[in-house]
């Protein structure tokens, strides 16, 4: 049968090529999934890293400043207790206990040092105004102590001057307390409170981004699974169809090899087409010995309203020598023999049948209108038609060779060897026979 682009069998890619494509797709999908995971991880880590920075600033700046402020507050409180215990009892012209003076000096030195450390730290975190206020308050405090120190050492002074110096010192230490209170409030609101709120917000955002990122990863995994599952399913289905086709071809070949006549070949083909393309109604029209008239040689099931073409010369498929597809019998360019059928509108696929190089018929497959035979069905029709035609050609060639070997080419009578074989068989079976002999001159 003539091969065509529509009816020719599909050529599957070699296994190593398929394996390479599959591996490339797997590696490519793995790289995309890994990139998606990395991007999602970075998105999730960004707010978490920001929150960690906020907590570090709280630990490094806020808590450290609060610790330094607490130390200064403790020393200032100790100084106030010292004043109540010692300075308030100072008498004009009477020197205080040297131990008391040494203790007071140590407290003042510690307080001054702590205030300097706290002020430097405040400037480092940007609270320069508070550092300046603290420095001014400590300078005023130390200045008031410079006025009180000579009196505490025994310098004569009137009671009013002593009281004024003590009141000034109290006012200055209260100013220091006021500044420390403002600094503590600012630390709680501007540094610790602000960074704590920011850290909390970043942690909340991080948690939200974590679930969003995980959701994205899950979606990507599900989408990838669906895509590859469908691809794997299509590949499996294609492989299954290919396997079924090969099995069908093998069974058809075995069945045809056991046929000894054209009638047997057509019977096998009809049964094979009934099993392989049950959705289509198929008939094979083959020319008679004169090759002038077509007759129905087979159908794949019950009889149906087939093609009314009478001669191979009238069939469009046998004329062009390749497969013709007609999606609708109502189409303008549909085969004339499809139109106005009693069974109604339909689609059709017509494959020319060639035996020994001569187009002598057509395989006519009818389907529902608008649904033309698909690629697999066309492959089955083409393969079945081709194998059947090849078997018929072989049977005809064998019959011609056998006839030529047994008869005289001029008269068509049995030759000597065939006659001797026939007589021998009759004698072996005990069948009576007679021999007639004629001699024709100048025949």
BELVEN-V695358 format. One record per backbone hydrogen bond with DSSP energy under -1.0 kcal/mol. NH is the residue of the N-H (numbers start at 0). CO is the residue of the C=O. E is the energy in kcal/mol with one decimal. If there is no record, write none. Layout:
BEGIN
NH|CO|E, NH|CO|E
END
This chain:
BEGIN
7|3|-1.5, 17|13|-2.0, 18|14|-2.8, 19|15|-2.0, 20|16|-2.4, 21|17|-2.6, 22|18|-2.7, 23|19|-2.6, 24|20|-2.3, 25|21|-2.5, 26|22|-3.0, 27|23|-2.7, 28|24|-2.6, 29|25|-2.5, 30|26|-2.5, 31|27|-2.3, 32|28|-2.7, 33|29|-2.6, 34|30|-2.6, 35|31|-2.5, 36|32|-2.4, 37|33|-2.5, 38|34|-2.8, 39|35|-2.7, 40|36|-2.5, 41|37|-2.6, 42|38|-2.5, 43|39|-2.3, 44|40|-2.7, 45|41|-1.7, 48|44|-3.1, 49|45|-2.0, 50|46|-2.4, 51|47|-2.2, 52|48|-2.1, 53|49|-2.2, 54|50|-2.5, 55|51|-2.2, 56|52|-2.3, 57|53|-2.3, 58|54|-2.6, 59|55|-3.3, 60|56|-3.1, 61|56|-1.4, 62|57|-3.3, 64|60|-2.9, 65|61|-2.6, 66|62|-2.3, 67|63|-2.4, 68|64|-3.0, 69|65|-2.4, 70|66|-2.1, 71|67|-2.2, 72|68|-2.5, 73|69|-2.5, 74|70|-2.3, 75|71|-2.5, 76|72|-2.5, 77|73|-2.3, 78|74|-2.1, 79|75|-2.2, 80|76|-2.2, 81|77|-2.2, 82|78|-2.6, 83|79|-2.4, 84|80|-1.9, 85|81|-2.7, 87|82|-2.5, 88|85|-1.0, 89|86|-1.8, 92|154|-1.2, 93|90|-2.3, 95|151|-2.6, 100|96|-2.1, 101|97|-2.6, 102|98|-2.5, 103|99|-2.4, 104|100|-2.5, 105|101|-2.3, 106|102|-2.0, 107|103|-2.4, 108|104|-2.6, 109|105|-2.6, 110|106|-2.7, 111|107|-2.6, 112|108|-2.5, 113|109|-2.7, 114|110|-2.2, 115|111|-2.0, 116|112|-2.3, 117|113|-2.6, 118|114|-2.5, 119|115|-2.3, 120|116|-2.1, 121|117|-2.3, 122|118|-2.1, 123|119|-1.7, 124|120|-1.5, 125|122|-1.1, 126|121|-2.8, 127|125|-1.2, 130|126|-1.8, 131|127|-2.6, 132|128|-2.4, 133|129|-2.6, 134|130|-2.4, 135|131|-2.6, 136|132|-2.5, 137|133|-2.4, 138|134|-2.2, 139|135|-2.4, 140|136|-2.2, 141|137|-2.7, 142|138|-2.2, 143|139|-2.2, 144|140|-1.7, 145|141|-1.8, 146|142|-1.1, 147|143|-1.3, 148|144|-2.6, 151|147|-2.2, 152|148|-1.6, 153|150|-1.4, 154|149|-2.6, 161|157|-2.0, 162|158|-2.7, 163|159|-2.4, 164|160|-2.3, 165|161|-2.4, 166|162|-2.8, 167|163|-2.3, 168|164|-2.1, 169|165|-2.1, 170|166|-2.4, 171|167|-2.3, 172|168|-2.3, 173|169|-2.2, 174|170|-1.9, 175|171|-1.9, 176|172|-2.1, 177|173|-2.4, 178|174|-2.5, 179|175|-2.5, 180|176|-2.4, 181|177|-2.2, 182|178|-2.5, 183|179|-2.4, 184|180|-2.3, 185|181|-2.5, 186|182|-2.6, 187|183|-2.1, 188|184|-2.0, 189|185|-2.9, 191|186|-2.8, 192|187|-1.4, 194|190|-2.5, 195|191|-2.4, 196|192|-2.6, 197|193|-2.5, 198|194|-2.9, 199|195|-2.7, 200|196|-2.7, 201|197|-2.9, 202|198|-2.5, 203|199|-2.5, 204|200|-2.8, 205|201|-2.8, 206|202|-2.5, 207|203|-2.4, 208|204|-3.2, 209|205|-2.2, 210|206|-2.1, 211|207|-2.4, 212|208|-3.5, 213|209|-2.7, 214|210|-2.5, 215|211|-2.6, 216|212|-2.7, 217|213|-2.9, 218|214|-2.9, 219|215|-2.9, 220|216|-2.7, 221|217|-3.0, 222|218|-3.3, 223|219|-3.0, 224|220|-2.8, 225|221|-2.8, 226|222|-3.0, 227|223|-2.9, 228|224|-2.5, 229|225|-2.7, 230|226|-2.6, 231|227|-3.2, 232|228|-2.5, 233|229|-2.9, 234|230|-2.9, 235|231|-2.8, 236|232|-2.9, 237|233|-3.0, 238|234|-2.6, 239|235|-2.7, 240|236|-2.9, 241|237|-2.5, 242|238|-2.6, 243|239|-2.7, 244|240|-2.5, 245|241|-2.4, 246|242|-2.6, 247|243|-2.7, 248|244|-2.8, 249|245|-2.4, 250|246|-2.5, 251|247|-2.8, 252|248|-2.4, 253|249|-2.3, 254|250|-2.4, 255|251|-2.5, 256|252|-2.0, 258|255|-1.5, 264|260|-1.9, 265|261|-2.6, 266|262|-2.0, 267|263|-2.2, 268|264|-2.6, 269|265|-2.4, 270|266|-2.0, 271|267|-2.6, 272|268|-2.7, 273|269|-1.8, 274|270|-1.6, 275|271|-2.4, 276|272|-2.1, 279|276|-1.5, 280|365|-2.5, 282|363|-2.2, 283|297|-2.0, 284|361|-2.8, 285|294|-2.7, 286|359|-3.0, 287|292|-2.0, 290|287|-1.6, 293|309|-2.9, 294|285|-2.1, 296|283|-3.4, 297|283|-1.0, 299|281|-1.8, 305|303|-1.4, 313|310|-1.5, 318|314|-1.8, 319|315|-2.4, 320|316|-2.1, 323|349|-2.2, 325|347|-3.1, 328|345|-1.8, 330|327|-1.1, 333|330|-1.4, 337|334|-2.0, 343|340|-1.7, 346|366|-2.0, 347|325|-2.4, 348|364|-2.3, 349|323|-2.7, 350|362|-2.5, 352|360|-3.0, 354|357|-2.7, 357|354|-1.6, 359|352|-2.3, 360|352|-1.1, 361|284|-2.1, 362|350|-3.4, 363|282|-3.0, 364|348|-2.7, 365|280|-3.0, 366|346|-2.3, 369|326|-2.8, 370|367|-2.0, 377|373|-2.4, 378|374|-2.2, 379|375|-2.3, 380|376|-2.7, 381|377|-2.8, 382|378|-2.8, 383|379|-2.8, 384|380|-2.5, 385|381|-2.6, 386|382|-2.8, 387|383|-2.3, 388|384|-2.5, 389|385|-2.4, 390|386|-2.2, 391|387|-2.5, 392|388|-2.5, 393|389|-2.0, 394|390|-2.5, 395|391|-2.7, 396|392|-2.3, 397|393|-2.4, 398|394|-2.4, 399|395|-2.4, 400|396|-2.5, 401|397|-2.5, 402|398|-2.4, 403|399|-2.6, 404|400|-1.9, 405|401|-1.3, 406|402|-1.5, 407|412|-3.4, 411|407|-2.5, 414|405|-2.0, 418|414|-2.5, 419|415|-2.8, 420|416|-2.2, 421|417|-2.2, 422|418|-2.7, 423|419|-2.5, 424|420|-2.1, 425|421|-2.2, 426|422|-2.5, 427|423|-2.4, 428|424|-1.6, 430|425|-2.4
END
